[in-house]
């Protein structure tokens, strides 16, 4: 059980976040368990949302949580490729990554990785970079020849994560991996976060996105879905396009030991705190 004195909660919690009574009640439900938080690059590209994300991770850390941060970077990568005159091409939501592109992808993601660590440091929150050049934890194989240097995780090095956490630091992970020849591969950030959550047996996986969650045909938020309802929602085309692999990945994680997987709207202030520490939660919960 996580315990924080009430006077400390007053100092730690944002005024527009969950109430102290709610937070106290929910802290009792958590022990020293890993929580993986994956934040999409489309959210973090907005400076205000980036700042709120950093403050929320810092708040969780002060409350005694062990957040494992995995970040995307798709929009930054696309912007950089456009500036360099390199065309972006996607197949089923995955970026075709040739030799020229993987060098840009790696550079952008490592820069972003460093930026997040520095932002946390400025909030007096110790963290450590994890990417293909520093503390690599993801071993991969090539997804297929058509996609080029896009990898599927085959192994996650939990020892490195445990060591960083034991040193009271937050692991900040870029979705990059290495194959047996030390070739860098781009990894879908949802897939990377899911593989990490399963390996470390995280209590929760939170996908911070630029959508409200899963919406029904009337554009109303569906607060909870499971394997049966997911199949139905795909068949009746309520869930379509890029949301299908995202949901299937979440279901795979929920079916492999992670108690709760949720997609939340990162455009809403403190959505991470409301999801973990309030009665109303936020977004769509995916269960087995």
HUCORPE-V71183 format. One line per field, one symbol per residue. ss: DSSP state (H for helix, E for strand, C for the rest). psi: psi as a letter, one per 40 degrees, with the letter a starting at -180 (. if undefined). burial: 1 if it has 16 or more other ideal C-beta (glycine too) atoms within 10 Angstrom, else 0. A space follows every 50 residues. Layout:
# HUCORPE-V71183
ss=???
psi=???
burial=???
This chain:
# HUCORPE-V71183
ss=CCCCCHHHHHHHCCCCCCCHHHHHHHHCCCCCCEEEEEECHHHHCCHHHH HHHHHHHHHHHHHCCEEEEEECCHHHHHHHHHHCCCCCCEECCEECECHH HHHHHHHHHHHHHHHHHHHHHHCCCCEEEECCCCCCCEEEEECCCCCECE EEEEEECHHHHHHHHHCCCEEEEECEEECCCCCEEECCHHHHHHHHHHHC CCCEEEEEECCCCCECCCCCECCEECHHHHHHHHHCCCCCCHHHHHHHHH HHHHCCCCCEEEEEECCCCCHHHHHHHCCCCCCEEECC
psi=hhhhidddddddiidfaiidddddddddeiagiihhhhhidddedhdddd ddddddddddddeeighhhhiaeddddddddddefhhhhihfehhhgadd dddddddddddddddddddddeefhhihhhaeehfhehiiihdiddebfh ihhdihgdddddddddefihhhhigiiiaeefhhihhhddddddddddde fidihhhhafidahiaeefihhdhiadddddddddefdhibedddddddd ddddefehdhhihiheehhfddddddfiddaiahhhi.
burial=01010000100110001100011101100100011111111111100011 01111111111110111111111111110110000000000001111000 11011101110110111011000010111111001111110010001111 11100110011001100011111111110000011111111111111111 01111111111111000000010010001100100001100010011111 11110001011111111001111111110011111110
